[in-house]
Amino acid sequence: MKRPAAPKRRPVVQITLGRASRLYQLVTRLQTEATSREALLESLGIGLRTFYRELDLLKRCGIKLKREGKSYLIRSTTAEAEVLLPFPDPQLSFAEMAELARHPGDAARRLDEIYRSVINPPAQKSIRGRKKKGGA
């Protein structure tokens, strides 16, 4: 009997709003047509090292890239890439997280799982036979 496929884990990435914006711009530009590295560097206002870091992150997130000569192109659609792109921490309060988790849909269910894992953490093991004391 086959096991059901486990959901694909996303890489844990902490990114800034600026980097998220840049990744999104990169994805949308590479979706429309093959673009040279030099044109991308200029239009995004980034250096060579940053460019390759962004390409590496896109690949780690599962976004397929294609290189044609000296130009780059994304194989997936923008919608497919949006599913895989990381988003910065929105810095929600507990109340905001609980409110969003109550809504219908896959995203709300995911937020609910995260919320519940924080408010109901697994029991902690004792250290060297001693019980852990409560508190923060």
C-alpha angles and dihedrals in degrees: 000000000000120000116234112257113262115236112265110260117231118225111258104244129166107205135171125240089252093054092046089052092048092049091050092049090049092051094048093047093048091047096063100048144341107279130194121245091240092054091049093049090051098043094046094040094230137130130244096262092050090049092055092044089054092048089050092051091049090052092047089052090055098254108144116226128192127202117209109186104303094342134086131218135177116235096203127068121259089251091054091048092049089060090057102037115103118238125210121256106275090207095230124182121237089256093052091047092050091049093051092045091060094063123096122257142064096284092053091049089052091049089048091054091050092045093050092047088057099045094040105037119180116265112275120238120239120256115238094338095309122117116244114245119235123248139080 
